[in-house]
Amino acid sequence: MILLFTTLATFVQFYSYLLIFRVLLTWFPTINWYNQPFAALGQITDPYLNLFRSIIPPLGGMDFSPILAFVALNLVGGLLRTLTALSFAQGF
């Protein structure tokens, strides 16, 4: 059980890094999102971000949905780390 929670927490942390990289790249308007590796990054991160874009539409040309996406991902990561610590404390 510890291995499962640790693996999921590591995945969430890695996915957070991908999201940060994706958001930072949006500051450069000359990036062609149809060329690799940017197309692959978009295919990995856009489905998750689109969930939050349907909740928070762009306001004044600014997309605030990644903020909510990061909050949700951090909550899940924190929950997984807590479950890992509890499993480790109980000896499972």
N, C-alpha and C positions, 0 to 999 in steps of 0.2 A: 504494500500500500504506500509505503514511503517513496518507493521508486516511482510510482505513478504520479503522486503529487509533486515530487521534485521535477520529473520530466515535464509535466504540464506547466509548472511555474517557470521553468527554463524556457519553454516555448513561448509563454506569454511575454517574458522579458525580451526575447529575441524579436518577437513580433512588434513590441513597442519600439525597438530600435529601428525596425523597418519603417514603421509609421513616422518616426521622427525624421528619418532620411527622406521619406516621401514628402512630408510637409515642407522641409527645408528646400527641396528641389523645386517646389512650386513657386519659390521666390525668383526663379530664373525663367523668364518668359521665353527664352530662345531654345529651351529644351524641347526636342521633338519626342513626344510620348509614344510615337509609333515605332521608334527604333529601339533595339535592344541596348542595354539592359533595362531601359526605362519602361518599355512595354511590359516586361515580366514583373517589374515592381508594381506597376499599376494594376496588373491582373491579380496580384497577391493582396494588395491593400485596398483597392477600390470597393470590393464587395462589402467589406467591414465598414468603411467610411460612408458608403451609400446608405447603410442602415440609419446613420445619424444625420445624414443630409436630408432624409425624408422627415426627420423630426425638427431640425433647425434649418430653415432655408437660408441662403446667403443674404446678408443684410448689408446694403450699401456696397456691394461688390466684394465683401469680405465673407469668407467661409469660416464660420465658427464651429462647425460640426466636429473637427478634430479635437477640440477641447473636451467635448462630451465623450468622444471615443477614447481619449486618453484616461479620463476619469473612470470610465467603465472598465477599461483594461487594467488600470491600477487597482481597482476594487477586487477584480477577479484574481489578480496576482497576489494581493495581500491575503485574500481568503485561502488561496492555495498554499502560501507560505505558512499561514496559521495551522491549516490542516496537516501540513508536513511536520510542524513542530509538535502538534498534539499527538500525531501518530508515533513520532520518535519518542516522546515522553512516555507513551503507553507501551512501547516496545513492540509495536506491530510491524 
